[in-house]
């Protein structure tokens, strides 16, 4: 059995649809609730059940019984718009019977029909990255991609107003239906206000006390709501990385919105405003964009890769620390400008010196057009589009 969960599974919930389709969905949900055993055993295999969390534990238990009665891989594909293992209304984990895959919004390579291997190349053949030539993407296009985001439906819409309306309806649907159904929380306005605030601090370390002060929500409510927003794939946390290399390493996770298009919509920014000389949201959105693209690629990387951030109190920091099971590390810094200097490698160089041979490569990604440049021992600068250009052929 193969279980999937992810925000891309909820695309069909927003949009015009038809009354007949909505009625059919309602009938199927009612059937799953009233007769979970019969529902689980109906239809040819593999059986695809979308929004499986809405039918609750009885349906999950019926699927579990089916799988236990007759073993075999790939009998069910369970999809949902909430994290399967973090849904409060579900107590069954299906441990040992399924695999959970987080399905992210589209990556840049998926939009272009390209299979990205940036992470694998960075770990296994970092020298090949130096063969990447100048960027194929103009600076303004980076900002357009950030504001477009990865959801297929708003990406296909013609203008910024239509995309904003789609995101507004999307957030409202999640706050008023998904979160309320799985947790009995009925405060959609407070939830959307919190999400808007979290968009304003994307790529920062999250402090629930500060969030409580800024939003007027109690600290325990903030913590609960953030967990719910994680469960429905609107935010995710980048945990702090440490091997006790220094006692001053900061332990707080960074918080990122899962889609920069959603973040840009909540913040009311456009590609044009991001391109202005002074754009306070440009740096955080570029960093979140890079973190999200790496997180997507990590789901299909050949080796398991964990993503963290690293910061020493009052000292160096690295935006993304990617670590494989063998202990090798690749560090990535995000720079929302076109020129890179040696000073931009301070954190990466310090991490390299601390880790020694276990440090594979340090990379600064920038919005300029200049191709790959070496900055010394295992340090290089790359244009941002290297994230989706790196692959089997270094010339791609």
C-alpha positions as CSV (number, residue, x, y, z in Angstrom):
1,X,0.0,0.0,0.0
2,X,1.2,3.5,-0.8
3,X,-0.1,6.5,1.0
4,X,0.4,10.0,-0.1
5,X,-0.4,13.4,1.4
6,X,0.3,16.9,0.3
7,X,-1.1,20.3,-0.5
8,X,-1.3,19.5,-4.3
9,X,-4.0,17.0,-3.4
10,X,-6.4,19.8,-2.6
11,X,-6.3,21.6,-5.9
12,X,-9.7,20.3,-6.9
13,X,-11.4,21.9,-3.9
14,X,-11.2,25.4,-5.2
15,X,-12.8,26.5,-8.5
16,X,-16.1,26.6,-10.1
17,X,-16.8,22.8,-10.4
18,X,-20.3,21.6,-11.1
19,X,-23.2,20.9,-8.8
20,X,-23.3,17.3,-10.1
21,X,-19.6,16.8,-9.1
22,X,-20.1,18.2,-5.7
23,X,-23.2,16.0,-5.1
24,X,-21.2,13.0,-6.3
25,X,-18.4,13.8,-3.8
26,X,-20.9,14.2,-1.0
27,X,-22.4,10.8,-1.9
28,X,-19.0,9.1,-1.8
29,X,-18.1,10.6,1.5
30,X,-21.4,9.6,3.0
31,X,-20.9,6.0,1.7
32,X,-17.4,5.9,3.3
33,X,-18.8,7.1,6.6
34,X,-21.9,4.8,6.7
35,X,-20.2,1.6,5.4
36,X,-16.4,1.9,5.6
37,X,-15.9,-1.8,5.3
38,X,-17.9,-2.0,2.1
39,X,-16.4,1.2,0.7
40,X,-12.8,0.0,1.4
41,X,-13.4,-3.3,-0.5
42,X,-15.1,-1.8,-3.5
43,X,-13.6,-1.3,-6.9
44,X,-10.6,-2.5,-8.9
45,X,-7.1,-2.2,-7.5
46,X,-5.2,-0.1,-7.0
47,X,-8.0,1.8,-5.2
48,X,-7.5,5.6,-5.1
49,X,-9.3,7.4,-2.2
50,X,-8.9,11.1,-2.1
51,X,-9.4,13.2,1.1
52,X,-9.3,10.0,3.0
53,X,-9.0,11.9,6.3
54,X,-12.6,13.1,6.0
55,X,-14.0,9.7,6.7
56,X,-12.0,9.3,9.8
57,X,-10.6,6.2,11.7
58,X,-13.4,3.8,10.7
59,X,-12.3,3.9,7.0
60,X,-8.6,3.7,7.9
61,X,-9.3,0.6,10.0
62,X,-11.3,-1.0,7.2
63,X,-8.4,-0.4,4.8
64,X,-6.0,-1.8,7.4
65,X,-8.1,-5.0,7.7
66,X,-8.2,-5.4,3.9
67,X,-4.4,-5.1,3.7
68,X,-3.9,-7.5,6.5
69,X,-6.2,-10.0,5.0
70,X,-4.5,-10.0,1.6
71,X,-0.9,-8.8,1.4
72,X,0.4,-7.2,-1.7
73,X,2.0,-3.9,-2.6
74,X,0.2,-0.9,-4.1
75,X,-3.3,-2.0,-3.3
76,X,-4.4,1.5,-2.2
77,X,-3.4,5.1,-2.9
78,X,-4.6,7.3,-0.1
79,X,-4.5,11.0,-0.8
80,X,-5.4,13.9,1.5
81,X,-4.9,17.6,2.0
82,X,-3.6,17.1,5.5
83,X,-0.5,15.4,6.8
84,X,-1.6,11.8,7.4
85,X,0.4,11.3,10.6
86,X,-0.4,14.7,12.0
87,X,-4.2,14.7,11.5
88,X,-5.8,14.9,15.0
89,X,-8.9,13.1,13.8
90,X,-6.9,10.0,12.8
91,X,-5.4,7.7,15.4
92,X,-4.4,4.9,13.0
93,X,-0.9,5.2,11.6
94,X,-0.9,2.2,9.2
95,X,2.6,1.6,10.5
96,X,4.3,-1.1,8.5
97,X,1.6,-1.1,5.9
98,X,2.2,2.1,3.9
99,X,4.6,4.8,2.9
100,X,3.8,8.4,3.4
101,X,4.9,10.9,0.7
102,X,4.5,14.6,1.0
103,X,3.4,16.0,-2.4
104,X,4.6,19.6,-2.7
105,X,3.5,22.2,-5.2
106,X,5.2,22.0,-8.6
107,X,8.9,22.6,-8.7
108,X,10.5,24.9,-11.3
109,X,11.7,21.8,-13.2
110,X,8.2,20.3,-13.3
111,X,6.9,23.5,-14.8
112,X,9.5,23.2,-17.5
113,X,9.4,19.4,-18.0
114,X,12.9,19.0,-16.6
115,X,14.1,16.4,-14.0
116,X,16.2,18.3,-11.4
117,X,19.1,16.6,-9.8
118,X,20.8,19.6,-8.1
119,X,21.0,17.9,-4.7
120,X,22.5,14.7,-6.0
121,X,25.0,16.5,-8.2
122,X,26.0,18.8,-5.3
123,X,26.8,15.8,-3.1
124,X,28.2,13.3,-5.6
125,X,29.8,15.5,-8.4
126,X,30.0,19.1,-7.1
127,X,32.7,19.9,-9.7
128,X,30.1,19.5,-12.4
129,X,28.3,22.5,-11.1
130,X,31.2,24.7,-12.1
131,X,30.4,23.8,-15.7
132,X,27.1,25.6,-15.5
133,X,27.2,28.7,-17.7
134,X,25.4,32.0,-17.2
135,X,21.8,32.0,-16.0
136,X,19.0,31.4,-18.5
137,X,16.6,33.4,-16.4
138,X,16.5,37.2,-16.1
139,X,16.4,38.7,-12.6
140,X,12.8,39.9,-13.2
141,X,11.8,36.4,-14.0
142,X,13.0,35.1,-10.7
143,X,10.6,37.5,-9.0
144,X,7.8,36.5,-11.3
145,X,8.3,32.8,-10.4
146,X,8.3,33.6,-6.7
147,X,5.0,35.4,-7.0
148,X,3.5,32.7,-9.2
149,X,4.3,29.9,-6.7
150,X,3.9,26.2,-7.4
151,X,0.2,25.6,-7.4
152,X,-0.9,24.7,-11.0
153,X,-4.3,26.5,-10.9
154,X,-3.2,30.0,-9.9
155,X,-0.1,29.6,-12.1
156,X,-2.3,29.2,-15.1
157,X,-4.5,32.2,-14.3
158,X,-4.0,35.3,-16.4
159,X,-3.3,38.0,-13.9
160,X,-2.2,38.9,-10.4
161,X,-5.8,39.8,-9.3
162,X,-7.1,36.4,-10.3
163,X,-4.3,34.6,-8.5
164,X,-4.9,36.6,-5.4
165,X,-8.6,35.7,-5.5
166,X,-7.7,32.0,-5.9
167,X,-5.3,32.1,-2.9
168,X,-7.8,34.0,-0.8
169,X,-10.5,31.3,-1.5
170,X,-7.9,28.6,-0.9
171,X,-7.0,29.8,2.5
172,X,-10.6,30.4,3.4
173,X,-11.5,26.9,2.4
174,X,-8.8,25.4,4.5
175,X,-9.5,27.6,7.6
176,X,-13.3,27.1,7.4
177,X,-13.4,23.4,6.4
178,X,-10.2,21.4,6.7
179,X,-9.0,22.7,10.0
180,X,-12.4,22.9,11.6
181,X,-13.2,19.3,10.5
182,X,-10.0,17.8,11.9
183,X,-9.6,19.8,15.1
184,X,-13.0,21.4,15.9
185,X,-11.3,24.8,15.9
186,X,-13.8,27.3,14.6
187,X,-11.8,30.5,14.4
188,X,-11.2,31.0,10.7
189,X,-10.5,34.7,11.0
190,X,-7.9,34.2,13.7
191,X,-6.3,31.4,11.7
192,X,-6.0,33.5,8.5
193,X,-4.7,36.5,10.5
194,X,-2.0,34.3,12.0
195,X,-1.1,32.9,8.5
196,X,-0.7,36.5,7.2
197,X,1.6,37.3,10.0
198,X,3.6,34.1,9.5
199,X,4.0,35.2,5.8
200,X,5.6,38.4,7.0
201,X,8.2,36.5,9.0
202,X,8.9,33.7,6.5
203,X,12.5,32.5,6.6
204,X,12.9,33.7,10.2
205,X,13.2,31.7,13.4
206,X,9.8,31.4,14.9
207,X,9.2,32.7,18.5
208,X,5.7,31.9,19.8
209,X,5.9,34.7,22.4
210,X,6.6,37.3,19.8
211,X,3.9,35.9,17.6
212,X,1.5,36.0,20.5
213,X,2.3,39.7,21.1
214,X,1.9,40.7,17.5
215,X,-1.3,38.8,16.8
216,X,-3.1,39.1,20.2
217,X,-3.5,35.3,20.4
218,X,-2.5,33.4,23.5
219,X,0.8,31.6,23.3
220,X,-0.8,28.2,23.6
221,X,-3.2,29.1,20.9
222,X,-0.4,30.2,18.6
223,X,1.4,26.9,19.1
224,X,-1.7,24.9,18.4
225,X,-2.6,27.0,15.3
226,X,0.9,26.7,13.9
227,X,0.8,22.9,14.3
228,X,-2.6,22.9,12.4
229,X,-1.2,25.1,9.6
230,X,1.7,22.6,9.3
231,X,-0.8,19.7,9.2
232,X,-2.6,21.3,6.2
233,X,0.7,22.0,4.4
234,X,0.6,25.8,4.6
235,X,3.8,26.2,6.6
236,X,6.8,24.1,7.4
237,X,9.7,24.4,9.8
238,X,13.4,24.1,9.0
239,X,14.9,22.7,12.2
240,X,18.2,23.9,13.6
241,X,21.3,21.8,12.8
242,X,24.0,21.0,15.3
243,X,26.6,18.4,16.1
244,X,27.6,20.3,19.2
245,X,30.3,22.0,17.1
246,X,29.8,25.1,19.3
247,X,27.8,25.6,22.4
248,X,26.5,28.9,20.9
249,X,24.6,27.2,18.1
250,X,21.0,28.5,18.0
251,X,18.3,25.7,18.5
252,X,15.2,27.4,17.1
253,X,13.6,26.3,13.9
254,X,13.0,28.6,11.0
255,X,9.5,28.9,9.7
256,X,8.7,29.0,6.0
257,X,5.5,29.2,4.1
258,X,5.2,26.2,1.8
259,X,4.5,28.2,-1.3
260,X,5.9,31.6,-2.2
261,X,3.0,32.4,-4.4
262,X,0.7,32.2,-1.3
263,X,3.2,34.2,0.7
264,X,3.4,37.0,-1.9
265,X,-0.4,37.1,-2.1
266,X,-0.7,37.4,1.6
267,X,1.9,40.1,1.7
268,X,0.5,42.0,-1.3
269,X,3.8,42.1,-3.2
270,X,4.3,41.8,-7.0
271,X,7.3,41.0,-9.2
272,X,7.6,44.7,-9.8
273,X,7.7,45.6,-6.1
274,X,10.3,42.9,-5.4
275,X,12.5,44.4,-8.1
276,X,12.6,47.9,-6.5
277,X,15.9,49.0,-5.0
278,X,14.4,48.8,-1.5
279,X,12.2,45.7,-1.1
280,X,12.1,44.4,2.5
281,X,10.3,41.1,1.5
282,X,12.7,40.3,-1.3
283,X,15.4,38.5,0.8
284,X,13.0,36.4,2.9
285,X,11.0,35.4,-0.2
286,X,14.1,34.4,-2.2
287,X,15.3,32.3,0.7
288,X,11.9,30.6,1.1
289,X,11.8,30.0,-2.6
290,X,15.2,28.3,-2.5
291,X,14.4,26.3,0.7
292,X,11.1,25.0,-0.9
293,X,12.8,24.0,-4.2
294,X,15.4,22.0,-2.2
295,X,12.7,20.4,-0.1
296,X,10.9,19.3,-3.2
297,X,14.0,17.8,-4.7
298,X,14.8,16.1,-1.5
299,X,11.7,13.9,-1.9
300,X,13.2,12.3,-5.0
301,X,16.9,12.5,-4.3
302,X,18.8,9.2,-4.6
303,X,20.0,9.3,-1.0
304,X,17.9,10.5,1.9
305,X,18.7,14.1,2.7
306,X,17.6,16.1,5.7
307,X,17.3,19.9,5.5
308,X,18.2,22.2,8.4
309,X,19.5,25.7,9.1
310,X,22.5,26.7,11.2
311,X,23.3,29.8,13.1
312,X,25.7,30.7,15.9
313,X,24.4,33.3,18.3
314,X,26.0,36.6,17.3
315,X,28.0,34.9,14.6
316,X,27.9,32.9,11.4
317,X,24.9,31.3,9.8
318,X,24.0,29.1,6.9
319,X,20.5,29.2,5.4
320,X,20.3,25.6,4.4
321,X,22.4,22.7,5.7
322,X,21.7,19.5,3.8
323,X,22.9,16.3,5.5
324,X,22.9,12.8,4.1
325,X,22.8,9.6,6.2
326,X,26.6,9.2,5.6
327,X,27.2,12.5,7.4
328,X,28.3,14.5,4.4
329,X,27.0,18.0,4.3
330,X,26.3,20.6,1.6
331,X,25.6,24.2,2.7
332,X,23.5,26.7,0.7
333,X,23.3,30.4,1.2
334,X,20.5,32.5,-0.4
335,X,21.4,36.0,-1.7
336,X,18.7,38.2,-3.2
337,X,21.1,40.3,-5.2
338,X,23.2,40.0,-8.4
339,X,26.7,40.3,-7.0
340,X,28.5,37.9,-4.7
341,X,31.6,38.7,-2.7
342,X,33.9,36.6,-0.4
343,X,32.1,38.0,2.6
344,X,29.0,36.1,1.6
345,X,30.8,32.8,2.3
346,X,31.6,33.6,5.9
347,X,29.1,31.1,7.4
348,X,29.9,28.4,4.8
349,X,33.6,28.8,5.3
350,X,33.2,28.5,9.1
351,X,31.1,25.4,8.7
352,X,33.6,23.9,6.3
353,X,36.4,24.4,8.7
354,X,34.4,22.9,11.6
355,X,33.4,19.8,9.6
356,X,36.6,19.1,7.6
357,X,36.2,16.2,5.1
358,X,32.5,15.8,5.9
359,X,31.8,19.2,4.3
360,X,31.2,18.4,0.6
361,X,30.4,21.8,-0.8
362,X,29.3,25.4,0.1
363,X,27.1,27.2,-2.5
364,X,25.8,30.7,-2.6
365,X,22.8,31.1,-4.9
366,X,22.2,34.6,-6.3
367,X,19.8,36.4,-8.6
368,X,22.5,37.6,-11.0
369,X,23.2,36.2,-14.5
370,X,26.9,35.3,-14.1
371,X,27.7,31.6,-14.3
372,X,29.5,29.5,-11.7
373,X,32.5,31.0,-9.9
374,X,34.8,29.2,-7.5
375,X,35.5,31.1,-4.3
376,X,38.2,28.7,-3.0
377,X,38.2,25.4,-1.2
378,X,34.8,23.8,-1.8
379,X,33.0,27.1,-2.1
380,X,31.2,28.4,-5.2
381,X,28.6,30.9,-6.4
382,X,25.9,29.9,-8.8
383,X,22.9,31.7,-10.4
384,X,19.6,30.7,-8.8
385,X,18.4,28.8,-11.9
386,X,21.1,26.2,-11.3
387,X,18.6,24.6,-9.0
388,X,16.6,23.3,-11.9
389,X,19.4,23.3,-14.6
390,X,21.7,20.9,-12.8
391,X,21.2,17.3,-14.0
392,X,22.8,14.5,-15.9
393,X,24.2,16.9,-18.6
394,X,26.2,19.7,-17.1
395,X,25.5,21.8,-20.1
396,X,21.7,21.8,-19.4
